[in-house]
Amino acid sequence: MAQETERKAMLSVAEALAFMAAAARPVSDVELVDTMHANGRVLAVAQTSTLNVPERDNTQMDGYAVRALDCASGAASLPVSQRIAAGHVGLPLQPGTAARIFTGALIPAGADCVVMQEQCVLNEGVVTIHHAPQAGEWVRRQGEDIRAGSVILEAGRRLRSQEMGLAASVGLAQLPVLRKLRVALFSTGDELAMPGQPLPPGAVYNSNRFTLRGLLENLGCEIHDLGIVPDTLDATRAVLRQAAQGSDLIITSGGVSVGEEDHIKPAVEAEGRLNLWQIAVKPGKPLAFGEVEQTFFVGLPGNPVSSFVTFLLFVRPFVLRLQGVTGNVAPRSYRLAAAFERLKADRRNEFLRAKINDDGALELFANQSSGVLTSTVWGDGLIDCPPGLSIARGDLLRFIPFNELLY
């Protein structure tokens, strides 16, 4: 009966994601940054181009600018009247002549097409054109990429290298972005030691601190690392109060279960409120979500794979919403065939570490324990295995690559 009650109390993955998304309050402070340094930031205000790109008609090829009518025979010989390089403006083209032209150069007035140089033979200032071009051939038209007055980047977009390049292409030297999300991070557990320190009997090195810092850095967060907190209720409450000062989000690892040495749940309930606790997910059933002094709180499991996977599934989309991202934050997934069988189904939604083999099928890491961190390095991503699903070889499965989850 107790197991049945627990099952009913647990939220599904979809329910937990929807709950957290609805609770998110995006940051609102705006700052102006150089476009060169805008990578990973979230655009606060839509950006409009003040110019056409290209600014004027130009050539896509090295070759000869001509009038199509003058080359209709397919073997026209025309005197070359000028040479036009990119960044230079040519003279108007006279009928019956050709202009030597190079990629990116402006099309001279009077020309209506370009013939690529491979279709031409130059001899003593006369070019013979072995082609009958059409008007507009190899011409990049004014404004065909961007029209003056058009919106090129929407507010709420997370900027990548290509958005930075697009902004630069219309002359935007600075961009208004939302400030960085401030995240406080700490781990709980008397058994934790830091790499470089001696490892006492029964202790383990704190891998979660490194994994979670890296994940938050990938998302462009400003991190306040509070280290390792002793396993006492008073210490946990004190560091929660400290973490809430000046932070938008607190993230912890460990101490979210119900053992006598697990103090996160009672500490959060004493200092704030807990809105969500258990999710029907494997790895990672215990996941605490709430607030401490108006600062959001997420408590992740202590097992390293559970901490990693639950961050990717639940914290990543929540962080993106807090950062002000307005578009779809769900990762893309793909249907790929299983190169294995797994006949034992689980009652929870499992996320299995897997890799894509040379045949494009999914191979499963042999040990799916929540403590086997090597599976996250070996794998290419996660198989989303719904509750109660057994897997036969060849079944099509939903696969989420890590490169969709890490940024």
Secondary structure, DSSP 8 states (H G I E B T S, - for coil): -HHHHHHHHSB-HHHHHHHHHHH------EEEEEGGG-TT-BBSS-EE-SS-BSSS-EESSSEEEE-GGGGTTSSEEEEEEEEE-TT-------TT-EEEE-TT-B--TT--EEEEGGGEEEETTEEEE-S---TTTTEE-TTSSB-TT-EEE-TT-B--HHHHHHHHHTT--EEEEE---EEEEEEE-TTEE-TTS---TT-EE-HHHHHHHHHHHHTT-EEEEEEEE-SSHHHHHHHHHHHHTT-SEEEEES--SSSTT--HHHHHHHHEEEEEEEBSEES--EEEEEEETTEEEEEE-SSHHHHHHHIIIIIHHHHHHHTT--S--S---EEEEBSS-B----SSEEEEEEEE-TTS-EEE-S---TT-THHHHH-SEEEEE-TT--B-TT-EEEEEEGGGT--
